[in-house]
Every structure is written in C-alpha cells, then in structure tokens.
Amino acid sequence: MHAMQYDITLPADYDMEIIRKRVATRGHLLDAFPGLGLKAYLVREREAGSPVNQYAPFYLWATPEGMNSFLWGPGFQGIVNDFGRPVVQHWTGLSYEEGPAAASAPGAATRRGTPLGEGVPPGEAVADAVARHAREARRDGVVASALAVDPRHWELLAFTLWAGREAPADEGERFQVLHLSEPGRAALARRSPYTAATSVR
C-alpha cells in the first residue's frame, strides 16, 4: 500500500463552489480505477475555520502500477493543466484498518503527522505505532484509517475517515470529504502492508 496526497492551496477569496462542482462532475471517473484502493476528495475552507482554502485529494494505492498509471496519465495531467504541477507527497503504507462505522459514508477526514523521535530504533517505533493505530481505529465514528511513514523525514502519517460531517478537533488537520472512490478498498482490508522485522544472522 502507498499513501499519496497533494495539497492545492487556493486564494483566500476563491469560490470553493468551483471545486465542489469539479468533484461532482469528475469524481466518479476513478470509481473503478485499476490499482486504486481508495481516493478521498478532500477540501477545507477558511469560512469553516481552516487557515486556508485547499483542495487536497488523498489516495491509498493497492498497487504501485495503479499509482504510476494515474500520475503519468490524463487524470493527474488534468490537475496540472488547471492548477499547475503540485508537490505530490507519498508515504510507505504500514497499516489499514476498517473502523466501527465502516458501513457509513464518510463526511470528514483527519490527517496527523508525528515525527519519529531520534534515538528510538525505527523498527520499534513503527511496531508501537502500528499497535496503537489498531486500537485507535476501533473508536466510535471511524470509517477507516491508514497509517504510513515517510522515511526521508522520519514522520508517521495517520489518515482517518469519519462518519458525519465533523471530525474530532484533536485529531490533526480536518477536511470535508466531497466524494469517496473506493474500487480496491476491500483489498486494502484483506492485506497488511506492515511486516515485523526478523533477525538476520
């Protein structure tokens, strides 16, 4: 599993209805995209308390081939044509969990980054984070949650989809979900991308 996101920050006076219409007319195009686990079409708005207006789609890819097909194909080129080429953040997947509200359509999402402290063996830190993530995913209101890591900056990323329109305030950056494409969500739930380290002698 690979996690991927790009943030498109828009002017303070930008009409966010343009983004809503874009998602309403184009969001379904990835509903059956090969190799895609899920894509959450996310926005956050200044008038709703966000520091910025932002369109920030988040992806969980079941296969690297699917991710490559999207990035080098017409889907991402449409983003480049309309907004310029954004920085594409990506993380190695560690864990994916379905939550108690898995059958609900998500209305909100959160993103939380946590640095991996120096002096802690990476394997131990990741194992602890995966165990903690499994517990946190069982909280009320969680639709699904993913944990990933950026080994360049040594940062963990927790991404959670929530039932309803409001996410908990203490879960990090909060977004509204406009649409969810989930052609490979079942496959994400069947596999565990994290494998504990074994000794090499």
C-alpha positions as MATLAB code, in Angstrom:
seq = 'MHAMQYDITLPADYDMEIIRKRVATRGHLLDAFPGLGLKAYLVREREAGSPVNQYAPFYLWATPEGMNSFLWGPGFQGIVNDFGRPVVQHWTGLSYEEGPAAASAPGAATRRGTPLGEGVPPGEAVADAVARHAREARRDGVVASALAVDPRHWELLAFTLWAGREAPADEGERFQVLHLSEPGRAALARRSPYTAATSVR';
ca = [
       0.000    0.000    0.000;
       1.161    3.500   -0.848;
      -0.373    6.682    0.539;
      -0.306    9.795   -1.634;
      -1.617   13.341   -1.370;
      -1.192   16.723   -2.965;
      -2.392   19.971   -1.420;
      -3.659   22.675   -3.757;
      -3.863   25.867   -1.714;
      -6.221   28.412   -3.225;
      -6.640   32.185   -2.762;
      -8.467   33.427    0.317;
     -11.342   34.732   -1.827;
     -11.527   31.645   -4.065;
     -15.029   30.379   -4.769;
     -14.855   26.838   -3.356;
     -18.060   26.001   -5.200;
     -15.820   25.570   -8.250;
     -14.075   22.659   -6.512;
     -17.384   21.175   -5.396;
     -18.678   21.212   -8.956;
     -15.408   19.735  -10.221;
     -15.706   16.794   -7.830;
     -19.426   16.367   -8.529;
     -18.789   16.049  -12.270;
     -15.435   14.221  -12.292;
     -15.168   12.317   -9.021;
     -16.839    9.205  -10.374;
     -14.120    8.800  -13.015;
     -11.879    6.984  -10.501;
     -14.627    4.808   -9.014;
     -13.252    1.798  -10.921;
      -9.615    2.842  -11.442;
      -7.306   -0.213  -11.508;
      -4.887   -0.412   -8.586;
      -6.634    2.274   -6.520;
      -7.604    1.283   -3.003;
      -9.445    4.496   -2.258;
      -9.378    8.192   -3.048;
     -10.939   10.735   -0.699;
     -11.740   14.038   -2.398;
     -10.962   16.478    0.403;
     -11.419   20.202    0.925;
     -11.001   22.615    3.787;
     -12.278   26.179    3.780;
     -11.418   29.417    5.530;
     -15.064   30.179    6.208;
     -15.292   26.894    8.097;
     -12.329   27.714   10.331;
      -9.428   26.418    8.242;
      -6.343   28.645    7.896;
      -6.526   28.157    4.102;
      -8.817   27.241    1.240;
      -7.489   23.939   -0.016;
      -8.281   21.046   -2.312;
      -6.302   18.065   -1.035;
      -7.161   14.642   -2.524;
      -5.806   11.694   -0.545;
      -5.092    8.294   -2.118;
      -4.354    4.811   -0.853;
      -2.923    2.758   -3.699;
      -3.193   -1.019   -3.606;
      -0.527   -1.364   -6.309;
       2.379    0.832   -7.455;
       1.303    0.191  -11.047;
      -2.010    1.906  -10.340;
      -0.267    4.911   -8.803;
       2.107    5.214  -11.750;
      -0.734    4.877  -14.249;
      -2.534    7.771  -12.592;
       0.466   10.077  -12.178;
       1.647    9.679  -15.785;
      -1.831    9.570  -17.272;
      -4.617   12.015  -18.135;
      -6.100   12.085  -14.617;
      -3.187   13.870  -12.985;
      -2.499   15.875  -16.140;
      -5.924   17.449  -15.639;
      -4.752   18.728  -12.236;
      -1.547   20.069  -13.795;
      -3.491   21.807  -16.565;
      -5.900   23.509  -14.170;
      -3.743   24.281  -11.138;
      -0.102   23.802  -12.116;
       2.045   20.866  -11.042;
       1.698   20.314   -7.279;
       4.171   18.628   -4.975;
       2.998   15.034   -4.587;
       3.637   13.708   -1.114;
       3.841    9.957   -0.705;
       4.344    7.545    2.151;
       5.000    3.845    2.551;
       1.922    2.145    3.948;
       2.139    0.445    7.339;
      -1.423   -0.372    8.366;
      -5.003   -0.126    7.156;
      -7.990   -0.696    9.427;
     -11.738   -0.638    8.931;
     -13.498    1.065   11.830;
     -16.791    0.510   13.676;
     -18.538    2.884   11.227;
     -17.136    1.138    8.127;
     -20.593    0.843    6.556;
     -21.164    4.620    6.743;
     -20.294    7.144    4.054;
     -17.509    9.360    5.423;
     -18.207   13.068    5.670;
     -14.970   14.168    7.325;
     -11.302   13.228    7.406;
      -8.254   13.983    9.521;
      -4.545   13.974    8.796;
      -1.972   13.869   11.593;
       1.794   13.833   11.193;
       4.050   12.636   14.040;
       7.851   12.734   13.939;
       9.678    9.525   14.820;
      11.934   10.541   17.683;
      15.671   10.229   17.331;
      17.319    7.628   19.477;
      14.434    5.177   19.101;
      15.117    2.198   16.811;
      12.888    2.689   13.747;
      11.602   -0.873   13.902;
      10.455   -0.481   17.488;
       8.861    2.906   16.819;
       6.936    1.567   13.831;
       5.787   -1.569   15.659;
       4.471    0.570   18.533;
       2.738    2.926   16.083;
       1.038    0.047   14.230;
      -0.260   -1.419   17.501;
      -1.525    1.994   18.624;
      -3.161    2.584   15.252;
      -5.101   -0.687   15.505;
      -6.514    0.461   18.862;
      -7.344    3.974   17.646;
      -9.169    2.619   14.590;
     -11.692    0.945   16.897;
     -13.004    4.276   18.196;
     -16.595    5.290   17.609;
     -17.153    7.132   14.345;
     -14.115    5.752   12.485;
     -14.986    4.599    8.975;
     -11.437    3.598    8.010;
      -7.917    4.601    8.956;
      -4.461    4.236    7.446;
      -1.006    4.601    8.920;
       2.023    5.325    6.734;
       5.597    6.512    7.116;
       7.911    8.898    5.288;
      11.424    7.501    5.861;
      13.045   10.557    4.269;
      11.787   12.866    7.013;
      11.088   10.098    9.550;
       7.480   11.052   10.038;
       4.400    8.920   10.625;
       1.134    9.888    8.966;
      -2.274    8.865   10.315;
      -5.205    9.411    7.957;
      -8.727    8.707    9.172;
     -12.152    8.872    7.574;
     -15.022    9.722    9.938;
     -18.772    9.238    9.767;
     -20.717   12.504    9.856;
     -19.584   15.965    8.818;
     -17.405   16.772   11.840;
     -14.158   15.089   12.841;
     -12.752   15.285   16.392;
     -10.895   18.536   16.973;
      -7.787   16.898   18.466;
      -7.020   14.573   15.537;
      -4.903   16.962   13.467;
      -5.834   18.785   10.271;
      -9.515   18.389    9.427;
     -11.110   18.121    5.990;
     -14.534   17.642    4.466;
     -14.995   14.598    2.207;
     -16.816   15.507   -1.015;
     -16.633   12.050   -2.604;
     -15.001    8.690   -1.975;
     -13.800    6.455   -4.804;
     -13.079    3.018   -3.349;
     -12.584    0.383   -6.058;
      -9.948   -1.536   -4.089;
     -10.966   -0.804   -0.509;
     -11.799   -4.452    0.181;
      -8.314   -5.435   -0.976;
      -6.743   -2.933    1.440;
      -8.671   -4.532    4.294;
      -7.519   -8.039    3.339;
      -3.814   -7.367    3.361;
      -1.395   -5.989    5.933;
       1.383   -3.884    4.381;
       3.405   -3.968    7.611;
       5.623   -6.944    8.337;
       7.577   -7.060   11.573;
      11.332   -7.221   11.184;
      13.105  -10.526   11.646;
      16.660  -11.061   12.738;
      19.338  -11.524   10.098;
      22.273  -13.657   11.228;
];
